[in-house]
Amino acid sequence: MRKFVVTIIGCCMFCCCIKKDSDKNYPSPKGYDLSNPVILNLRSDLDEISGIQFYPKDTSIFAINDEFGVLYKIIVRKNSVIKTWKFSSEGDYEDVVLLDSTFYTLQSNGDIKAFRFSKAGPFYIETFRISLTGNNDFESLYYDKDIKKLVLICKDCAEDTKKTVSAFAFDPLDNTFSKDALYEIDAEEVADISGDADAKFKPSAAAIHPFTGELYIISSVAGLLAIAETDGTIKSTYKLNPRFFKQPEGISFTNKGDLLISNEAADIGTGNILIFKYKPLVHEKE
């Protein structure tokens, strides 16, 4: 198993080198400075990085590539060593969530493949099929601890209109999908709040903030970050600077609230993970 070099560019160095006046046109959510990331450049087999999950036990990051059925573990604090495990010969995986000792990976059609390490072999694997008609495209999967369910958000589902984006729930206790949508996001409201009437809100990643409980949703197509209640009600939006966010497809939080966003290579250099340090508000420290 080979090692790879992860280049970490410090915040101050990064700002001095490429921060421009135009960055002020891209506001940041409270607690973050989206113009000041630490950057982890990844090796070429993660050019299509499509989902990430922070692992607090050893401060590493699990990741998947949408073209391969491979789980990657990036151990940042140990010289950025990468480990890999092949869990499927199929491709088209869009997101990953680790819940207890089970990994749940989302396929683009909405199916979920669950696997875990076992004594019998590298993995124990099971696939759960979602029963939706028509052509459906999913890229976002996250865990909501309040309802104890995994939530998958449509990117482009047959039952949705241009005005709505649906989300469905998966219960990991009985391995069943909800028959009806858990909630719907008003795509027109997203466009209105963002000030861009032409914004096409197609979620590519989502995660719940560990302290505020807000739902962070990235739309790579629209080039924005939306912050919502966990019922899908949009609170605010932030246009993402393409200088840093060339193709954001994954999002996760550390247990300290640091924001992690992964970018596909998009034919510009390599794939990467951006780290934004969290500076909590005064009332959050109390």
DAKA-V661966 format. One record per helix or strand. SS is the DSSP state (H for helix, E for strand). FROM is the first residue (numbers start at 0). TO is the last residue. If there is no record, write none. Layout:
ss:SS from:FROM to:TO
ss:SS from:FROM to:TO
//
This chain:
ss:E from:7 to:8
ss:H from:10 to:17
ss:H from:20 to:24
ss:E from:37 to:40
ss:H from:43 to:45
ss:E from:48 to:54
ss:E from:59 to:64
ss:E from:68 to:74
ss:E from:80 to:87
ss:E from:92 to:98
ss:E from:101 to:106
ss:E from:111 to:117
ss:E from:120 to:127
ss:E from:135 to:143
ss:E from:148 to:156
ss:E from:163 to:170
ss:E from:175 to:176
ss:E from:182 to:185
ss:H from:186 to:193
ss:E from:204 to:207
ss:E from:214 to:218
ss:E from:223 to:227
ss:E from:233 to:238
ss:E from:247 to:252
ss:E from:258 to:262
ss:E from:271 to:275
ss:H from:281 to:284
//
